[in-house]
Amino acid sequence: MENQPRALPSALATALAFGSSGAVLVLEIVALRLVGPYVGVTLQVSSSVIGVALAAIAYGAWIGGRLADRFDARTLLAPALILGAIGTAVTLPLVRWGGELLRGGTAPAVLMLAALAIFLPALVLSTIAPMVVKLQLADLRKAGSVVGRLSSVGTLGAITATLVTGFVFVAAMPSSAIILSLAVLLAISGVALAWWLRRTGTQADLPGSPKIRASLAAIGLAGAGLGATAPTPCDVETAYHCASVTKDSSREGGRTLVLNSARHSYVDLNDPIYLEFKYVQWIGAVTNVLKSPGAPIDALHLGGGGFTVPNYLRATRPGSDQLVLELDGGLVELDKQSLGLKTGPDMKVRVGDARVGLAERPDTSYDLVVGDAFGHLAVPWHLATREMAADVARVLRTDGIYAQNVIDYPPNRFIRAETATVAAAFPHVALIAPPDALVGGQGSNFVILASKTQLPLDVIQLGLEGLPEPVTVLSGTELTTFIGDSPVLTDDYAPVDQLLAG
């Protein structure tokens, strides 16, 4: 009978199972941030990254088990760590250059970019766990305990990595720094393990001839170097966005805020009354009909972005009391540095989830609520439900107006459902949209208006007629026809991303 290879020390086996599983989860979480600037941050993108990661884990475990049965697993552990380090190092240049070629949200592009971001290093690192298990199975009578313990340790490593990456690393370090630091840590661990195994007489060594080792080292160093110098679309990487601010060559003070490849906001540093985006012009026309012209109002903004509408109200209605609920504190800091944002007693910012912040606001306390929160190009699902709309209605005064920005594409399934959802919470609803978008001509912004009392649509229509491009206001029977039999979205059922898919 063949002799069973000597088992690893329990502490070392535990560390390898814990660390390799944890490294895979670090890669998975960071991969979501790496691909976002090129294909967006949607449910499909998240599902693709998770699915590719799970496939890599499955194939890696299978391959690792086969290798452990054919070879002495002790000679494979250090090479696996080093190859995992190389795969991690080349992830950045693969995604950064590949992302430029795969821009867009098509399913093949998303899957391919997800594979570039995680498949190779996750597959290699996932071979380690079955190798460690094989080395610890000296007594088959204890196989259940060994497999259960190491499986549990690996899961704990994955959980720990998930929490630490999500709560600490992402907030403290750019994604590129996390990836390169992980690659260095894996490489050091592999070299140290090889040295320790040789020192203890198990004759483990790094793979291949000196030329092969030198080639692998060169690939790893080249990957790290290319990753460090690869083009990045971000000026700032916040906890939620890859953000950049671009200058408008045709307008001296014009600045565009780009979040995860989407043009999110436009700000004129010299003229806060200037509104570039069409949907912001529509919202501006709505705000102009509140109370008497120039009178201060109380406004709540669900999502800050570039703070274009809050700054517009500050300029057109001095003395207004405004609160902006913005999830991304890093974005608020970028707005202060690059978009001239000045907060104060008249414009307060609360960093946190918009729905949580809304729930804390008192009843009938606002004249205006503006919904302009997005995860890439989609309204976050929990901000698109009947329960959310009912809470907006709760904080609005009797004659207050809710203006919600929505993006949709033909055949307009989401905007129909979202309008039906808002109408389930408000007795008076209207929809502002470009005429061609209503008949499915192209993707567009839409603005849903809602109030507890009759909307001043005639006055709003007059304001919209002064804009450069034609716009339609649907209400009454026309709006009912447009909505059709679209479902009302609820906290229990809100398939926003699926409705957006063409």
Secondary structure as UniProt FT lines:
FT   HELIX           10..39
FT   HELIX           43..70
FT   HELIX           74..101
FT   HELIX           107..126
FT   HELIX           128..136
FT   HELIX           140..142
FT   HELIX           143..164
FT   HELIX           165..169
FT   HELIX           170..172
FT   HELIX           175..199
FT   TURN            200..201
FT   HELIX           210..229
FT   STRAND          236..237
FT   STRAND          242..247
FT   TURN            249..250
FT   TURN            252..253
FT   STRAND          254..259
FT   TURN            260..261
FT   STRAND          262..268
FT   TURN            269..270
FT   TURN            272..273
FT   HELIX           278..287
FT   TURN            288..289
FT   TURN            293..294
FT   STRAND          298..302
FT   TURN            305..306
FT   HELIX           308..316
FT   TURN            318..319
FT   STRAND          321..326
FT   HELIX           329..338
FT   TURN            345..346
FT   STRAND          347..351
FT   HELIX           354..359
FT   TURN            363..364
FT   STRAND          366..371
FT   TURN            376..377
FT   HELIX           381..383
FT   HELIX           386..395
FT   STRAND          396..408
FT   TURN            410..411
FT   HELIX           413..423
FT   TURN            424..425
FT   STRAND          428..433
FT   HELIX           435..438
FT   TURN            439..440
FT   STRAND          444..451
FT   HELIX           457..465
FT   STRAND          472..474
FT   HELIX           476..483
FT   TURN            484..485
FT   TURN            491..492
FT   HELIX           496..500
//
